[in-house]
């Protein structure tokens, strides 16, 4: 067994401005297992390799429960929000599985594929509006953010006209600079907003997730509002950032963009999306866990109660797991085994929805606007270094 090194690095580590799509260089140089120091002064273990990260995500000796002592919160805001109640995403089985089963049918591949024509209409309408408005746009505001927002609002049964408020509250929730007070206020406000929708669903049910949860009769309105908050946050923040960052990555790689355009068939588009998910890995502060019991990881002893940061962004660039050079974007690379949606019992519930949205979003945009190009230097774009989900605050484009 190895002991922790004396020189403990701070985490998260900064990215290089000239390589905005790559994980931090210091992260890439880190040992397979090492101590790091996070914002609260604690020193959890950082795990970087694909094999170990994948195994730990499925290991029952490792807990996702954010209420356990030793859990390494990524921000003060997230630590504070747990005081308002743990979310099902940060619970262990069997409790986690109970919540997940209530939602599984709404995110089945068959049901999501049935939504594809509607998502396509939304994407086309947004492109129509962009083209009508002129020859330039902020792609985040005009396309990347509204598309997944419309989809998740429809799926949940939440009014889309509240989108700006939801987006503001979501930004506060995932910001690395929010105070505990700001995070708690944002959580309470969002729970109140969704709670009002849940109450309305009892009188006027619809074909949506909130109505479904109400009809089950197993959860309180506050519990349902909590699930709605998690799904709303995850449902638009992650996909919106993947759309914008993926477009920027393709525009910055003309050869890969040409290959993406030339391979105009569903299978090739789906494969390219898997590679973009692997290459970018926008959950860039790692998946957080805590050891339930003593375990050995790559020759290092992890004690029960010690925190773990599973570096998905590093694992997805592991040359032992992916053909060719994993630091290169290659839309023809077989990359379905990536960990962008995590792995194991907490693998992303809505991954089928995210895949369809990304397939539609990229294909529609580059088909409808073949002359699309960046309207600013790549390194000067406003990247979300201040958020737990990496992406772009804005993406100026022209055609």
C-alpha positions in Angstrom: 0.0 0.0 0.0 1.2 3.5 -0.8 0.9 6.5 1.5 -0.3 10.0 0.4 2.3 12.3 -1.0 3.5 15.2 1.1 2.9 17.8 -1.6 -0.9 18.0 -1.9 -2.2 19.9 -5.0 -5.3 22.1 -5.0 -8.4 20.9 -6.9 -9.9 21.9 -9.2 -6.9 22.7 -11.3 -6.9 25.5 -13.9 -7.2 24.8 -17.7 -4.8 26.4 -20.2 -6.3 29.3 -22.1 -4.7 28.1 -25.4 -6.3 24.6 -25.0 -9.9 25.4 -23.8 -11.3 21.9 -24.7 -8.6 20.0 -22.8 -8.5 19.0 -19.1 -6.0 20.9 -17.0 -2.4 19.9 -17.7 -1.7 19.3 -14.0 -4.7 16.9 -13.8 -3.3 15.0 -16.8 0.1 14.7 -15.0 -1.4 13.6 -11.7 -0.7 10.0 -10.4 -3.5 7.4 -10.8 -4.5 8.0 -7.1 -3.4 11.0 -5.1 -4.5 13.4 -2.4 -5.8 16.9 -3.4 -7.0 19.8 -1.3 -10.4 21.3 -2.0 -12.1 24.6 -1.0 -13.0 23.6 2.6 -9.4 22.4 3.4 -10.2 18.7 3.3 -8.0 16.3 1.3 -10.0 13.7 -0.6 -8.5 11.2 -3.0 -8.3 12.1 -6.7 -8.6 9.1 -9.1 -7.7 9.8 -12.8 -7.5 6.6 -14.8 -10.4 5.1 -16.9 -10.3 1.6 -15.4 -10.3 2.7 -11.8 -12.9 5.5 -12.3 -15.3 3.1 -14.1 -14.9 0.4 -11.4 -15.4 2.8 -8.5 -18.6 4.3 -10.1 -20.1 0.8 -9.9 -18.5 -0.3 -6.6 -21.1 -0.8 -3.8 -18.3 0.0 -1.3 -18.4 3.6 -2.6 -21.2 5.9 -1.7 -22.8 8.8 -3.5 -24.7 9.9 -0.4 -23.9 13.6 0.1 -25.0 13.4 3.8 -22.3 11.0 4.8 -19.3 12.4 6.7 -16.3 12.8 4.5 -18.3 13.5 1.3 -16.2 16.0 -0.7 -18.6 18.7 -1.8 -17.4 20.6 -4.9 -18.6 24.0 -3.7 -19.8 25.8 -0.6 -23.1 26.2 -2.4 -23.6 22.5 -2.9 -22.7 21.8 0.7 -25.3 24.3 1.8 -28.0 23.0 -0.5 -27.9 19.6 1.1 -29.3 21.3 4.2 -32.5 21.7 2.2 -32.7 17.9 1.6 -30.6 15.4 -0.2 -31.6 14.8 -3.9 -32.2 11.3 -5.3 -29.0 11.7 -7.4 -27.0 11.8 -4.2 -28.6 8.8 -2.5 -27.6 5.2 -2.5 -29.6 2.1 -3.2 -32.2 1.0 -2.3 -33.6 4.5 -1.7 -32.0 5.9 -4.9 -33.5 3.0 -6.9 -37.0 3.7 -5.7 -36.9 7.2 -7.0 -35.2 6.2 -10.2 -37.9 3.6 -11.0 -40.6 6.3 -10.8 -38.9 8.1 -13.6 -37.4 5.4 -15.8 -40.4 5.0 -18.2 -40.3 8.7 -19.1 -36.6 8.4 -20.3 -36.8 5.1 -22.1 -35.2 5.0 -25.5 -38.6 4.2 -27.2 -40.3 7.2 -25.6 -37.4 9.6 -26.3 -37.2 8.5 -29.9 -40.9 9.4 -30.2 -40.0 12.9 -29.1 -37.4 13.3 -31.9 -39.8 14.9 -34.5 -40.9 17.5 -31.9 -37.3 18.3 -30.9 -36.5 18.6 -34.6 -39.3 21.2 -35.1 -38.0 23.2 -32.1 -34.5 23.2 -33.6 -35.7 24.3 -37.0 -37.8 27.0 -35.5 -34.8 28.4 -33.6 -32.6 28.3 -36.7 -35.4 30.1 -38.7 -35.5 32.8 -36.1 -31.7 33.2 -36.2 -31.6 33.4 -40.0 -34.5 35.9 -40.0 -32.8 38.1 -37.4 -29.6 38.7 -39.5 -26.2 37.2 -40.2 -24.8 36.9 -36.7 -26.0 35.7 -33.3 -24.9 34.6 -29.8 -25.5 30.9 -30.3 -25.9 30.2 -26.6 -28.8 32.7 -26.2 -30.4 32.0 -29.6 -30.1 28.2 -29.9 -28.0 26.2 -27.4 -29.9 27.3 -24.3 -33.5 27.5 -25.5 -33.6 24.1 -27.2 -33.0 21.9 -24.2 -34.9 24.4 -22.0 -38.0 24.0 -24.2 -37.6 20.2 -24.2 -37.3 19.7 -20.4 -40.0 22.2 -19.6 -42.4 20.3 -21.9 -41.3 17.0 -20.4 -41.8 18.1 -16.9 -44.9 20.2 -17.5 -43.2 23.4 -16.3 -44.2 26.7 -18.1 -41.5 27.8 -20.5 -42.3 31.4 -19.9 -40.6 31.1 -16.6 -37.4 30.0 -18.3 -35.3 33.2 -17.6 -36.1 32.8 -13.9 -35.2 29.1 -13.9 -32.0 29.8 -15.8 -31.0 32.5 -13.3 -31.6 30.3 -10.4 -29.8 27.3 -12.0 -26.8 29.5 -12.6 -26.6 30.4 -9.0 -27.0 26.8 -8.0 -24.0 25.6 -10.1 -21.7 28.6 -9.7 -18.5 28.0 -7.9 -18.6 31.6 -6.6 -22.1 31.5 -5.0 -22.3 31.9 -1.3 -24.1 29.4 1.0 -26.8 32.1 1.5 -27.2 32.7 -2.3 -27.4 29.0 -3.0 -30.0 28.3 -0.3 -32.1 31.3 -1.5 -32.0 30.0 -5.1 -32.9 26.5 -4.0 -35.9 27.7 -2.0 -37.1 30.0 -4.8 -36.9 27.2 -7.4 -38.6 24.7 -5.0 -41.4 27.3 -4.5 -41.8 27.8 -8.3 -42.0 24.1 -9.0 -44.1 23.4 -6.0 -46.7 25.8 -7.3 -46.7 23.9 -10.6 -47.1 20.6 -8.7 -50.1 22.0 -6.9 -51.6 23.1 -10.2 -51.1 19.6 -11.6 -53.5 18.1 -8.9 -56.3 20.2 -10.4 -55.2 20.1 -14.0 -53.2 17.0 -14.8 -51.2 16.7 -18.0 -49.0 14.2 -19.9 -45.9 15.1 -18.1 -43.5 13.9 -15.4 -44.8 16.1 -12.5 -48.4 14.8 -13.2 -47.1 11.3 -13.2 -45.4 11.7 -9.9 -48.4 13.3 -8.4 -50.6 10.4 -9.6 -48.3 7.8 -8.0 -49.4 9.1 -4.6 -46.1 8.0 -3.0 -44.4 11.4 -2.6 -45.2 14.7 -0.9 -45.5 17.9 -3.0 -42.1 19.0 -1.6 -40.4 15.7 -2.6 -41.9 16.0 -6.1 -40.7 19.6 -6.4 -37.2 18.5 -5.3 -37.2 15.9 -8.1 -38.4 18.5 -10.6 -35.7 20.9 -9.5 -33.0 18.3 -10.1 -34.4 17.3 -13.5 -34.8 20.9 -14.6 -31.3 21.8 -13.6 -29.7 18.8 -15.2 -32.0 18.8 -18.2 -31.0 22.1 -19.6 -27.7 23.1 -18.1 -25.7 20.0 -19.3 -27.2 19.8 -22.8 -27.1 23.5 -23.4 -23.4 23.6 -22.6 -22.7 20.5 -24.7 -24.4 22.1 -27.7 -22.4 25.3 -27.4 -19.1 23.8 -26.6 -19.5 21.0 -29.2 -20.3 23.6 -31.9 -17.2 25.6 -30.9 -15.0 22.4 -31.0 -16.2 21.4 -34.4 -15.8 25.0 -35.8 -12.2 24.9 -34.4 -11.5 21.6 -36.2 -12.4 22.1 -39.9 -11.4 18.6 -40.9 -13.7 17.0 -38.3 -16.5 19.3 -39.1 -16.2 18.3 -42.8 -16.2 14.7 -41.9 -19.3 15.3 -39.7 -21.1 17.0 -42.5 -20.1 14.4 -45.1 -21.2 11.4 -43.1 -24.9 12.4 -43.3 -26.6 9.4 -41.8 -28.1 8.7 -38.4 -25.5 6.1 -37.3 -22.5 8.4 -38.1 -24.2 11.4 -36.4 -24.8 9.3 -33.3 -21.2 8.1 -33.3 -19.9 11.6 -33.7 -22.0 12.8 -30.7 -20.4 10.0 -28.5 -17.0 11.2 -29.5 -17.8 14.9 -28.7 -19.2 13.8 -25.4 -16.0 11.9 -24.6 -13.7 14.7 -25.9 -15.3 17.6 -24.0 -16.6 16.0 -20.7 -18.3 19.1 -19.3 -18.7 17.7 -15.8 -15.2 19.0 -15.0 -15.0 18.9 -11.2 -15.2 15.1 -11.1 -17.9 12.8 -9.7 -17.9 13.0 -5.9 -18.0 9.9 -3.7 -17.1 8.7 -0.2 -15.7 5.3 0.8 -18.2 3.1 2.8 -15.4 0.8 3.9 -11.6 0.3 3.4 -10.7 -0.5 -0.2 -7.6 -0.6 -2.4 -7.4 1.5 -5.6 -4.4 1.1 -7.8 -2.3 -0.1 -4.9 -3.4 2.8 -2.6 -5.5 2.2 0.6 -8.6 4.3 0.8 -10.0 4.3 4.3 -13.7 4.2 5.2 -15.1 7.7 5.4 -12.5 9.2 3.0 -13.7 11.3 0.1 -13.1 10.4 -3.6 -13.1 12.6 -6.7 -13.4 10.5 -9.8 -12.0 12.6 -12.6 -14.2 11.7 -15.6 -12.5 14.3 -17.7 -9.2 12.6 -17.3 -10.6 9.1 -17.6 -12.2 10.0 -20.9 -8.7 11.0 -22.3 -7.0 7.8 -21.1 -5.1 6.2 -24.0 -5.5 2.7 -22.6 -9.3 3.0 -23.1 -9.6 4.7 -26.5 -8.1 4.0 -29.9 -5.7 6.5 -31.4 -4.8 9.7 -29.7 -7.5 10.5 -27.1 -6.4 14.2 -27.0 -7.6 14.6 -30.6 -11.2 15.0 -31.6 -12.0 12.3 -34.1 -15.7 12.0 -35.0 -15.1 8.5 -36.5 -13.7 7.1 -33.3 -15.7 4.4 -31.5 -16.3 6.2 -28.2 -19.5 4.7 -26.8 -17.7 3.4 -23.8 -17.0 7.0 -22.5 -17.9 8.0 -19.0 -19.5 11.4 -19.8 -22.8 10.0 -18.4 -21.0 8.3 -15.5 -21.5 4.5 -15.0 -23.1 2.1 -12.6 -26.3 2.8 -10.6 -26.0 6.6 -10.9 -25.5 6.6 -14.7 -27.4 9.6 -16.1 -31.1 8.8 -16.2 -31.7 11.1 -19.1 -28.8 10.1 -21.3 -31.1 8.9 -24.2 -32.7 12.4 -24.2 -29.4 14.2 -24.2 -28.2 12.1 -27.1 -31.2 12.8 -29.2 -31.0 16.5 -28.4 -27.4 16.7 -29.4 -27.8 14.7 -32.5 -30.6 17.0 -33.7 -28.9 20.2 -32.5 -25.6 19.6 -34.3 -27.0 18.1 -37.5 -29.7 20.8 -37.9 -27.4 23.7 -37.3 -24.6 22.6 -39.7 -27.1 21.5 -42.3 -29.2 24.7 -42.2 -26.3 27.1 -41.9 -23.3 25.7 -43.9 -21.4 28.9 -43.6 -21.4 29.0 -39.8 -18.2 30.3 -38.3 -16.8 31.7 -35.1 -17.1 35.5 -34.7 -14.3 35.7 -32.0 -11.0 34.2 -31.3 -11.3 30.7 -29.7 -9.2 31.5 -26.7 -11.1 34.8 -26.1 -14.5 33.2 -25.7 -16.1 33.4 -22.2 -15.7 29.8 -20.9 -17.4 28.7 -17.7 -14.5 28.3 -15.5 -16.7 29.6 -12.7 -19.3 26.8 -13.0 -19.4 23.2 -12.0 -20.6 22.4 -15.5 -18.1 23.6 -18.1 -19.3 25.4 -21.2 -19.7 28.9 -22.7 -21.5 31.9 -21.3 -21.8 33.1 -24.9 -20.7 31.9 -28.4 -20.7 34.7 -31.1 -21.1 33.2 -34.5 -21.6 34.6 -38.0 -22.7 33.1 -41.4 
